[in-house]
Amino acid sequence: MAFSCFLSRQNPKVHPDPYEDSDVDQLRRFSLEELQLATDNFSNENILGRGGFGMVYRGRLDDGSLVAVKRLENQLTPCKELHFQTTKTIQAVLVHQNILSLRGFCTTPSERLLVYPYLANGSLASCLRERPLSQPALDWPTRKRIALGSARGLVYLHDQCDPKIVHRDVKAANILLDENFEAVVGDFGLAKLLHYNDTHITTEVCGTIGHIAPEYLSSGTCSEKTDVFGYGVMLLELIAGLRAFDLARLANDDDVMLLDWVKGVLREKSLEKMVDPNLHGNYIEAEMEQLIQIALLCTQSLPLYRPKMSEVTRMQEDGGYELAEWWGALQEMDTSDQDLGLPCYFIADSTEQLPPIELSGPR
């Protein structure tokens, strides 16, 4: 499908010339020998991580620059080929400080490799859950900056690309961190292109259980609100330092579903039950409550009642004025539903009673 997108501060929605093969041709085509040399022949010592489609290696190019080389597993399948082609085609034209850029690629009859800039601090998931004891935990200002940066990246995909791009796999493992811990949205192998006002219905649901929006999981209906749900779950992980599945276990211990449990934490002002203990209480309580409120707004079961990512960004930038309006409206709706005996929109929870199956795999 033809598409293009560019960053523009003056014009938030851009309609450039139709996509041409030259967009991909502008990427550097590496030889296999170059990448073998850069990674010490894909040495185990250079492994950065394993994903659903292969290994990622640290490498150093001839010019001295560090790169991350994603090598799809040797046995190429139609699914892996689609992942490679989708990533290459979409990322060839993405330009934004909060979106992972693609430096180039390599193809041989048996190999598919993608070359990215090396990001020193890995993924948000690894920083939250796999950091060495010698490395300090992410502090509260850094977590707030990660929340806002990743939101801005998703705004770019949804509002500044034509067709818009739905990531479909927003999770902590796909939020990468540069040397300054600035958030970069990565891994576009599951991304979908949608024309404005369109939704996409598929019989093949992709993503990670616990992060997949209810409407996508049940009917295959995909829109930018699918990403909003995944972002909300990612915020809960950022706040708690736990996987969504492990958070759901905490809720199950109290015989309630995850999102009801989070609401109770807010209502009872018992943030210590949920907040990452590695913060040691070093956070501003009002700011923490606001971020939890945003997470709950994003994870409502009906996409109609989730905010757009542009609205989520403003909630974090304007001192809470827009958030207060959304939260107040939601409280009224929640109370009304309970009075009528209707199910609360908070209740549906895609993590409930489900194992942490990685349909896409972490990268």
C-alpha positions in Angstrom: 0.0 0.0 0.0 1.3 3.4 -0.9 1.9 5.8 2.0 4.3 8.5 3.2 4.7 10.4 6.4 6.9 13.2 7.7 7.3 15.3 10.8 5.9 18.8 10.6 5.6 21.1 13.6 3.5 23.6 11.5 1.1 21.2 9.8 0.1 18.3 12.1 -1.5 16.3 9.3 0.7 15.8 6.2 -0.4 14.6 2.7 2.9 14.2 0.8 3.5 12.7 -2.7 2.5 9.1 -3.2 4.9 6.5 -1.8 7.5 5.3 -4.3 10.1 2.5 -4.2 12.7 5.2 -3.8 11.7 5.5 -0.1 13.0 2.1 0.6 15.9 2.5 -1.8 17.1 5.4 0.4 17.9 2.9 3.1 21.4 1.5 3.2 21.7 -2.0 1.8 24.3 -3.9 3.9 26.1 -7.0 2.8 26.0 -10.0 5.0 29.8 -9.9 5.3 29.5 -6.3 6.7 27.1 -7.4 9.4 29.1 -10.6 10.2 32.1 -8.4 10.7 30.2 -5.9 12.8 28.8 -8.5 15.2 31.8 -10.8 15.3 30.0 -13.3 13.2 26.8 -13.0 15.3 28.7 -13.9 18.5 26.7 -14.9 21.5 28.5 -12.3 23.5 26.9 -9.6 21.3 23.3 -10.8 21.8 21.1 -8.0 23.1 17.9 -10.0 23.2 15.6 -12.5 21.6 12.3 -11.7 20.0 9.4 -13.6 18.4 11.2 -13.5 15.0 14.8 -13.9 15.9 17.9 -12.5 17.7 19.1 -8.9 18.1 22.9 -8.4 18.2 25.1 -5.4 19.1 27.5 -4.5 16.3 30.1 -1.9 15.4 30.3 -0.7 11.7 33.4 0.3 9.9 32.8 3.9 10.7 32.8 3.1 14.4 29.1 3.6 14.9 27.2 1.2 17.1 24.1 -0.6 15.7 21.6 -3.2 16.7 21.2 -5.9 14.1 17.9 -7.9 14.1 18.5 -11.3 12.4 15.4 -13.2 11.5 15.7 -16.9 12.3 17.3 -19.0 9.5 14.1 -20.8 8.6 12.2 -18.1 6.7 8.4 -18.5 6.8 5.7 -16.4 5.1 5.0 -14.8 8.5 8.7 -13.8 9.0 9.0 -12.5 5.5 5.9 -10.4 6.1 7.3 -9.1 9.3 10.5 -8.1 7.5 8.8 -6.4 4.5 6.3 -4.6 6.7 9.1 -3.2 9.0 11.3 -2.2 6.1 8.5 -0.5 4.2 7.0 1.4 7.1 10.1 2.5 8.8 11.8 3.7 5.6 9.7 6.9 5.9 9.3 7.5 9.6 11.0 10.5 11.0 10.4 11.5 14.6 12.5 11.8 17.7 10.2 9.3 19.5 10.2 6.7 16.7 12.9 4.2 16.1 14.7 4.9 12.8 15.9 2.1 10.5 19.5 2.5 9.2 19.3 -0.2 6.6 18.8 -3.9 5.8 20.3 -7.0 4.3 18.7 -9.7 2.2 20.2 -13.0 0.9 18.5 -16.1 -0.3 18.4 -17.4 3.3 18.9 -14.3 5.5 16.8 -11.2 6.4 18.4 -8.6 8.7 17.4 -5.2 9.9 19.9 -2.6 11.1 18.9 0.0 13.7 20.8 2.6 15.8 22.1 1.1 19.0 20.1 2.4 22.0 22.2 2.2 25.1 19.5 1.6 27.7 17.6 -1.2 25.9 13.9 -1.5 26.4 11.6 -0.2 29.1 10.8 -3.8 30.0 14.4 -4.6 30.6 15.0 -1.4 32.7 12.0 -2.2 34.8 12.5 -5.9 35.4 16.0 -7.0 34.3 18.3 -4.3 35.4 21.5 -5.3 37.1 21.7 -4.5 40.8 24.5 -2.0 40.1 22.1 0.1 38.0 19.7 2.5 39.7 16.0 2.0 39.1 14.2 4.5 36.8 13.3 7.5 39.0 9.9 9.3 38.8 10.9 12.2 36.5 12.4 9.7 34.1 9.2 7.6 34.1 7.1 10.6 33.5 9.3 11.6 30.5 9.0 8.0 29.1 5.2 8.1 29.4 5.1 11.5 27.5 7.7 10.6 24.9 6.0 7.3 24.0 2.7 9.1 23.7 4.1 11.6 21.4 5.5 8.9 19.2 2.1 7.3 18.9 0.5 10.7 18.1 2.9 10.9 15.2 1.8 7.5 13.9 -1.9 8.2 14.3 -2.2 11.9 13.3 0.8 12.8 11.2 1.1 9.9 8.8 -1.2 9.4 5.8 -2.4 6.6 5.9 -2.2 6.6 9.6 -0.2 3.7 11.2 -1.6 1.5 14.0 1.3 -0.2 15.8 -0.8 -3.1 17.2 1.9 -4.2 19.7 2.4 -1.3 22.2 4.1 -2.7 25.3 7.1 -2.0 27.5 9.3 -4.4 25.5 8.7 -2.3 22.4 9.5 1.1 24.1 13.2 1.6 23.7 15.4 4.1 25.6 18.3 6.1 24.3 21.3 7.2 26.3 19.2 10.0 27.9 16.3 7.6 28.7 14.2 9.3 26.0 11.4 7.0 24.8 11.5 5.6 21.3 8.6 3.5 19.9 10.1 0.5 18.1 9.2 -2.7 16.2 6.7 -2.2 13.4 6.5 -5.7 12.2 2.8 -6.0 13.2 1.9 -2.4 12.1 -1.2 -1.7 10.0 -1.8 1.2 7.6 -5.3 2.7 7.9 -6.9 5.6 6.0 -8.5 8.2 8.1 -11.8 7.2 9.7 -11.2 3.6 8.8 -11.0 0.6 11.0 -9.5 -2.8 10.0 -11.0 -6.2 10.7 -8.8 -9.2 10.6 -9.2 -12.9 11.3 -5.6 -13.0 12.6 -5.1 -11.2 15.9 -1.5 -10.2 16.6 0.0 -8.8 19.7 0.6 -9.7 23.3 -2.1 -11.1 25.6 -2.7 -8.6 28.4 -2.0 -5.7 26.0 -4.6 -6.5 23.3 -7.7 -4.4 23.4 -10.9 -6.3 24.0 -12.6 -5.5 20.7 -9.5 -6.6 18.8 -9.2 -9.8 20.8 -12.9 -10.7 20.4 -13.7 -9.6 16.9 -10.4 -8.6 15.2 -11.5 -4.9 14.9 -8.4 -2.7 14.9 -8.1 1.1 15.0 -5.8 3.6 16.6 -7.8 3.0 19.9 -6.2 -0.4 19.9 -2.9 1.3 20.5 -4.4 3.5 23.1 -5.4 0.4 25.1 -1.9 -1.0 24.8 -0.4 2.3 25.9 -2.7 2.3 29.0 -1.5 -1.2 30.0 2.1 0.0 29.4 1.5 2.9 31.8 0.4 0.4 34.5 3.6 -1.5 34.0 5.7 1.7 34.1 4.0 2.7 37.4 4.2 -0.8 39.1 7.4 -2.2 37.5 5.5 -5.4 36.9 4.1 -7.2 33.8 0.4 -6.7 33.3 -0.1 -10.4 34.0 1.7 -10.1 37.3 -0.4 -7.1 38.2 -3.5 -9.1 37.4 -2.4 -11.7 39.8 -2.2 -9.1 42.6 -5.8 -8.2 41.8 -6.9 -11.8 41.7 -5.5 -12.2 45.2 -8.2 -9.7 46.3 -10.8 -11.4 44.2 -11.3 -8.5 41.8 -10.4 -7.8 38.2 -7.3 -5.7 37.5 -8.9 -2.5 36.4 -11.3 -2.5 39.4 -8.4 -3.2 41.7 -6.5 -0.2 40.2 -9.6 2.0 40.7 -9.7 0.8 44.4 -6.1 1.8 44.8 -7.0 5.3 43.7 -10.2 5.6 45.7 -8.5 4.4 48.9 -5.3 6.4 48.2 -3.3 3.3 48.8 -0.8 3.9 46.1 1.9 1.9 47.9 0.0 -1.3 47.0 0.6 -0.6 43.3 3.6 1.7 42.9 7.0 0.1 42.1 8.8 -0.3 45.5 12.0 0.6 43.8 10.9 4.2 43.7 11.1 4.1 47.6 8.3 6.6 47.8 10.2 9.2 45.8 7.4 10.5 43.7 4.7 13.3 43.8 1.5 11.6 44.8 -0.8 13.9 42.8 1.3 13.2 39.6 1.2 9.5 40.3 -2.6 9.6 40.7 -2.9 11.5 37.4 -0.9 8.9 35.5 -3.0 6.1 37.0 -6.1 8.0 35.9 -4.8 8.3 32.4 -4.0 4.5 32.3 -7.6 3.8 33.4 -9.0 6.1 30.7 -6.9 4.4 28.1 -8.0 0.9 29.1 -11.7 1.2 29.0 -13.3 -1.7 27.3 -15.2 0.3 24.7 -12.9 2.1 22.2 -15.4 5.0 21.9 -14.7 6.0 25.5 -10.9 5.9 25.2 -9.2 9.2 24.5 -7.1 9.8 21.4 -3.3 9.7 21.9 -3.2 13.5 21.1 -5.6 14.0 24.0 -3.5 11.7 26.2 -0.5 13.8 25.4 -2.3 17.0 26.3 -3.4 15.4 29.6 0.3 15.1 30.5 1.3 18.6 29.2 -1.4 21.0 30.4 -1.1 20.5 34.1 -4.1 18.2 34.3 -6.9 20.4 33.1 -8.0 18.2 30.2 -7.5 15.1 32.4 -9.8 16.6 35.0 -12.6 17.0 32.5 -12.2 13.4 31.1 -11.9 11.9 34.6 -15.0 13.8 35.9 -17.0 12.7 32.9 -15.9 9.1 33.4 -16.8 9.1 37.1 -20.3 10.3 36.2 -20.7 7.6 33.6 -19.4 5.0 35.9 -21.9 5.9 38.6 -24.7 6.0 36.1 -23.9 2.5 34.9 -23.9 1.2 38.4 -27.3 2.8 39.2 -28.8 1.2 36.1 -27.2 -2.1 36.9 -25.1 -2.0 33.7 -21.6 -3.3 33.5 -19.0 -0.7 34.1 -16.8 0.1 31.2 -13.7 -0.4 33.3 -14.4 -4.0 34.1 -13.4 -5.8 30.8 -9.8 -6.9 31.3 -7.9 -8.8 28.6 -5.4 -10.0 31.2 -8.1 -11.8 33.3 -7.5 -15.5 33.7 -5.1 -15.5 30.6 -1.5 -16.7 30.5 1.1 -14.2 29.4 1.2 -15.6 25.8 3.5 -13.6 23.5 1.7 -13.7 20.2 4.3 -11.4 18.7 7.2 -11.9 21.1 9.3 -9.2 22.8 12.0 -7.5 20.8 
